[in-house]
Amino acid sequence: SRNVRQPSRRLKPSSPRRACLQPSNPNPEPLHIRAPKPEAEPACEPRPR
């Protein structure tokens, strides 16, 4: 059962920085579907000092 947990963990990036480099979903979503998802952008922005 340990092997089953590994794949699911790989899909979700452990660090927010990785989310910017690699999409959370393995399959690239179309532009018309990506547009209404502005929430993913803030995570990529640098943190305020």
Secondary structure, DSSP 4 states (H G I P E B T S, - for coil): -HHHHHHHHHHS-SSHHHHHHS-SSSSPPPHHHHTT-TTHHHHHSPPP-
